[in-house]
Amino acid sequence: MRKFPKPTEQELKEGPQAVSFQIANGNARQTCILQTTLPTKAQAQKYLLANWPAVEKMARDALAMGAVEDGQIKLMMT
């Protein structure tokens, strides 16, 4: 099992990490941000990839409901 590096001072100062991604919206791309409770970017990225089907569904549901703020869909880790 791979061990993650310890959070840097910068990451500790910033607090929980967010990762951004895009989904297709017709011929356009929609920017999405997933806010996590994880301390490092590497862990947040791994969480996104491991849970991609559920995260993508949440993003598409939010897009369908029109829950776009400042041109972005903002999601929270559950």
C-alpha positions in Angstrom: 0.0 0.0 0.0 1.3 3.4 -1.0 1.9 5.9 1.8 1.1 9.5 1.1 3.7 12.2 1.9 3.0 14.2 5.0 1.2 17.5 4.4 3.5 20.4 3.8 3.4 23.5 6.0 1.6 25.3 3.1 -1.1 22.6 3.0 -1.5 22.6 6.7 -2.0 26.4 6.6 -4.5 26.1 3.8 -6.5 23.4 5.5 -8.7 20.9 3.6 -7.9 20.6 -0.1 -10.1 21.0 -3.1 -9.6 19.5 -6.6 -11.0 20.8 -9.8 -12.1 18.9 -12.9 -14.2 19.4 -15.9 -17.2 17.5 -17.4 -18.6 17.7 -20.9 -21.7 19.8 -21.4 -22.7 19.4 -25.0 -19.9 21.0 -27.0 -18.7 22.9 -24.0 -16.8 22.0 -20.8 -18.1 22.8 -17.3 -15.6 23.4 -14.5 -16.3 21.7 -11.2 -14.6 21.9 -7.8 -14.7 19.1 -5.2 -14.0 20.4 -1.7 -12.6 17.6 0.4 -11.6 17.1 4.1 -8.3 15.7 3.1 -5.0 17.5 4.1 -3.0 17.0 0.8 -3.7 17.6 -2.9 -2.5 14.0 -3.6 -5.0 12.5 -1.3 -7.8 14.7 -2.7 -6.9 13.8 -6.2 -6.8 10.1 -5.3 -10.2 10.4 -3.7 -11.6 12.0 -6.8 -10.3 9.3 -9.1 -11.4 6.5 -6.7 -14.9 7.9 -6.5 -15.2 9.3 -10.0 -18.6 7.7 -11.0 -20.3 9.1 -7.9 -18.6 12.5 -8.2 -19.5 12.8 -11.9 -23.1 11.9 -11.2 -23.3 14.6 -8.5 -21.8 17.1 -10.9 -24.2 16.2 -13.7 -27.1 16.4 -11.3 -26.0 19.8 -10.1 -25.6 21.0 -13.7 -29.1 19.7 -14.6 -30.5 21.6 -11.6 -28.7 24.8 -12.6 -26.5 24.9 -9.5 -23.7 26.8 -11.1 -22.1 29.5 -9.0 -19.6 31.9 -10.7 -19.4 29.6 -13.7 -18.4 26.6 -11.5 -20.2 23.7 -10.0 -19.1 23.4 -6.3 -19.3 19.9 -4.7 -18.6 18.8 -1.2 -17.0 15.5 -0.2 -19.4 13.2 1.6 
